[in-house]
């Protein structure tokens, strides 16, 4: 690791040679995107699926086993030093849950569903983008992105391992959010949600807006637009991606995207292609 605190990279390789077992003196967060790969950690082999997070503590031997070199092997690798982890732990022990699970209980691999993993990738892209920009407050912004990423990973895994049972008086708002996020790419509307919950759509609208400050329709659009951006970060095609994200037609999608982000979908695609090219250039230098 070149930096004393943390580094993050995206790798996409094909016909890659095998690497030998090795260790680091820092924590390695490994976000598996694609490939026919397993991870050997210590004396145990872990098959990997897209959406897996592998966390390898300092001085634990590990290496990737590539089963098919004809398939692109894609992953993000995030390295963070023990000293920096300790700084975060001094802020709150909540930053260290998964580090403890890996170091003490040897729990190294976690899986995220597609939507959750896309949200994680979005945070990673924000961090990478900030690292390669030269804007006012860059150092502080990078630190915010790092702490936000680490805390969100800890929160997601802790909550998955300590599920909260829904009670009869559970918040309608939380149930609405859960339902919408699970059906984001489906043909959902206020009417269909009201029918699903057997409640008045006016009551549902009131509860939702009181909690979040925006309407259900606005929330669905924002979530679908963010999902579209995640698809495009994975080299998606605009014509396919907007349909996969639940938009019925291009004209309404275009209008919503331009209103939300101030640029057209094609301008956004050109932007991320430029960033990707700059990242490749940096890696080759």
C-alpha positions in Angstrom: 0.0 0.0 0.0 1.5 3.3 -1.1 -0.6 5.6 1.1 -0.3 5.3 4.9 -4.0 5.3 5.5 -6.1 3.8 2.7 -6.2 3.1 -1.1 -8.9 1.9 -3.4 -8.7 0.4 -6.9 -10.8 -1.2 -9.6 -9.3 -4.1 -11.5 -10.6 -5.9 -14.6 -8.4 -8.6 -15.9 -8.5 -11.5 -18.4 -6.0 -14.3 -18.9 -4.6 -13.4 -15.6 -1.8 -15.5 -14.1 -2.3 -17.0 -10.7 -1.0 -15.2 -7.7 0.8 -16.9 -4.8 -0.3 -16.8 -1.1 0.6 -13.5 0.6 -0.3 -11.3 3.5 -0.6 -7.6 4.2 -0.2 -5.5 7.3 -3.5 -3.7 6.6 -7.2 -4.7 6.2 -8.2 -5.6 2.7 -11.8 -5.1 1.6 -12.4 -7.1 -1.6 -15.6 -6.4 -3.5 -16.2 -9.2 -6.1 -18.0 -8.0 -9.3 -17.5 -10.7 -11.9 -15.4 -13.8 -12.7 -15.0 -17.5 -12.1 -13.0 -17.1 -8.9 -12.7 -18.4 -5.4 -10.6 -17.0 -2.5 -8.2 -19.1 -0.5 -8.0 -17.7 3.0 -5.7 -19.6 5.4 -6.4 -23.3 4.5 -10.0 -22.8 3.4 -11.3 -22.0 -0.1 -14.4 -19.7 -0.5 -16.2 -19.8 -3.8 -17.2 -16.2 -4.8 -20.4 -14.8 -6.4 -21.0 -11.3 -7.7 -22.0 -9.2 -4.7 -19.6 -10.8 -2.3 -17.5 -8.8 0.1 -14.3 -10.5 1.4 -12.6 -8.9 4.4 -9.1 -10.1 5.1 -7.4 -9.0 8.3 -3.7 -8.1 8.6 -1.3 -11.0 8.3 -3.8 -13.6 7.2 -2.5 -15.5 4.2 -4.7 -15.5 1.1 -4.8 -15.6 -2.7 -7.3 -15.7 -5.5 -7.9 -19.0 -7.3 -8.9 -18.2 -10.9 -10.9 -21.2 -12.4 -11.5 -19.8 -15.8 -9.1 -17.2 -17.2 -11.3 -16.5 -20.3 -13.8 -14.7 -18.1 -13.2 -11.2 -17.0 -12.1 -11.0 -13.4 -13.5 -7.8 -12.0 -13.2 -6.4 -8.5 -12.7 -3.4 -6.3 -10.0 -3.6 -3.7 -10.0 -1.2 -0.7 -7.0 -1.2 1.6 -7.2 0.5 5.0 -4.4 0.6 7.6 -4.8 -0.6 11.2 -3.9 2.9 12.5 -6.7 4.5 10.4 -9.1 1.8 11.6 -8.2 2.7 15.2 -8.9 6.3 14.4 -12.4 5.4 13.3 -12.9 3.2 16.4 -12.1 6.1 18.6 -15.0 7.9 17.0 -17.3 4.9 17.5 -17.0 1.1 18.0 -19.6 0.8 15.3 -16.8 1.1 12.7 -15.2 -2.1 13.8 -17.9 -4.8 13.9 -16.9 -6.7 10.7 -13.2 -6.2 11.4 -13.7 -8.0 14.8 -15.8 -10.7 13.1 -13.0 -11.4 10.6 -10.1 -11.2 13.1 -11.7 -13.1 16.0 -14.4 -15.3 14.5 -12.7 -15.8 11.1 -15.8 -14.7 9.3 -14.3 -13.4 6.0 -17.1 -13.5 3.4 -20.4 -11.7 3.2 -22.9 -11.5 0.4 -25.1 -8.5 -0.7 -28.0 -8.7 -3.0 -28.0 -6.8 -6.3 -29.6 -3.6 -5.0 -27.4 -3.4 -1.9 -24.3 -4.2 -3.8 -25.1 -1.5 -6.4 -25.5 1.0 -3.5 -22.1 0.0 -2.2 -20.5 0.4 -5.7 -22.1 3.9 -5.9 -20.3 4.9 -2.7 -17.0 3.4 -4.1 -17.3 5.3 -7.3 -17.9 8.5 -5.4 -14.7 7.9 -3.4 -12.7 7.1 -6.5 -14.0 10.1 -8.3 -13.1 12.4 -5.4 -9.6 11.0 -5.2 -9.0 11.8 -8.8 -10.4 15.3 -8.7 -8.7 18.4 -7.5 -11.5 20.3 -5.7 -11.7 22.5 -2.6 -12.0 20.4 0.5 -10.8 17.3 -1.2 -9.1 15.7 1.8 -12.0 16.2 4.1 -14.4 14.9 1.5 -12.3 11.8 0.9 -12.3 11.1 4.7 -16.1 11.5 4.8 -16.5 9.0 2.0 -14.2 6.5 3.6 -15.8 6.7 7.0 -19.3 6.5 5.4 -18.4 3.4 3.3 -16.9 1.6 6.3 -19.8 2.5 8.6 -22.4 1.5 6.0 -20.7 -1.9 5.5 -20.7 -2.5 9.3 -24.3 -1.4 9.6 -25.5 -3.6 6.8 -23.7 -6.7 8.0 -24.6 -6.1 11.7 -28.3 -5.7 10.8 -28.3 -8.8 8.6 -26.9 -10.8 11.4 -29.2 -9.3 14.0 -32.6 -9.2 12.2 -35.3 -7.1 13.7 -38.6 -9.0 13.8 -41.4 -6.9 12.4 -44.1 -6.4 15.1 -47.8 -5.6 14.6 -47.1 -2.0 15.4 -44.1 -1.7 13.0 -43.7 1.6 11.2 -45.8 1.7 8.1 -43.2 4.0 6.6 -40.4 1.4 7.1 -42.5 -1.3 5.5 -43.3 1.0 2.6 -39.6 1.7 2.0 -38.8 -2.0 2.2 -41.5 -2.9 -0.3 -40.6 -0.2 -2.8 -36.9 -1.0 -2.7 -37.7 -4.7 -3.3 -39.9 -3.9 -6.3 -38.1 -0.9 -7.7 -37.8 -2.4 -11.2 -41.4 -3.5 -11.3 -44.4 -1.6 -12.5 -45.3 0.0 -9.1 -47.4 3.1 -8.4 -49.2 4.6 -5.5 -52.3 2.8 -6.5 -50.6 -0.7 -6.6 -48.8 0.0 -3.3 -52.1 1.0 -1.6 -53.7 -2.2 -2.9 -50.8 -4.3 -1.6 -51.1 -2.8 1.9 -54.9 -2.7 1.9 -54.8 1.0 2.9 -56.0 4.2 1.4 -53.5 5.8 -1.0 -54.2 9.1 0.7 -53.2 7.7 4.1 -50.1 6.1 2.6 -49.1 9.3 0.9 -49.5 11.3 4.1 -47.4 8.8 6.1 -44.6 8.7 3.5 -44.3 12.4 3.0 -44.3 13.1 6.7 -41.3 10.8 7.2 -39.2 11.5 4.1 -40.4 14.9 2.9 -41.1 13.8 -0.7 -43.9 11.8 -2.4 -43.7 8.1 -3.1 -43.5 8.9 -6.8 -40.5 11.2 -6.3 -38.8 8.6 -4.1 -39.3 5.8 -6.8 -37.9 8.1 -9.5 -34.8 9.0 -7.4 -34.1 5.4 -6.6 -34.5 4.3 -10.2 -32.2 7.1 -11.4 -29.6 6.0 -8.9 -29.9 2.4 -10.0 -29.5 3.6 -13.7 -26.3 5.4 -12.7 -25.0 2.2 -11.1 -25.8 0.2 -14.3 -24.0 2.7 -16.4 -20.9 2.5 -14.2 -20.8 -1.2 -15.2 -20.6 -0.3 -18.9 -24.3 -0.5 -19.5 -26.2 0.7 -22.6 -28.6 3.6 -22.0 -31.3 2.0 -24.2 -31.3 -1.1 -22.1 -30.4 0.3 -18.7 -33.4 2.8 -18.4 -35.8 -0.1 -19.1 -34.1 -2.4 -16.6 -34.5 0.3 -13.9 -38.3 0.4 -14.3 -38.8 3.4 -16.5 -41.7 2.9 -19.0 -40.4 5.2 -21.8 -37.4 7.2 -22.7 -38.9 10.7 -22.8 -40.1 10.6 -19.2 -36.8 9.0 -18.1 -34.8 11.7 -20.0 -36.8 14.5 -18.3 -36.4 13.0 -14.8 -32.7 12.4 -15.3 -32.1 16.0 -16.6 -34.1 17.5 -13.8 -32.3 15.5 -11.1 -28.7 15.7 -12.3 -28.6 18.7 -14.6 -27.1 16.8 -17.5 -28.5 14.4 -20.1 -28.0 10.6 -19.8 -25.6 10.7 -22.8 -23.5 13.4 -21.1 -23.4 11.3 -18.0 -22.2 8.3 -20.0 -19.5 10.4 -21.6 -18.5 11.6 -18.2 -18.0 8.1 -16.7 -16.2 6.9 -19.8 -13.8 9.8 -19.4 -13.3 9.0 -15.7 -12.7 5.3 -16.6 -10.1 6.2 -19.2 -8.3 8.5 -16.7 -8.3 5.7 -14.1 -6.7 3.3 -16.6 -4.1 5.9 -17.5 -3.3 6.4 -13.8 -2.9 2.6 -13.3 -0.5 2.3 -16.3 1.7 5.2 -15.2 
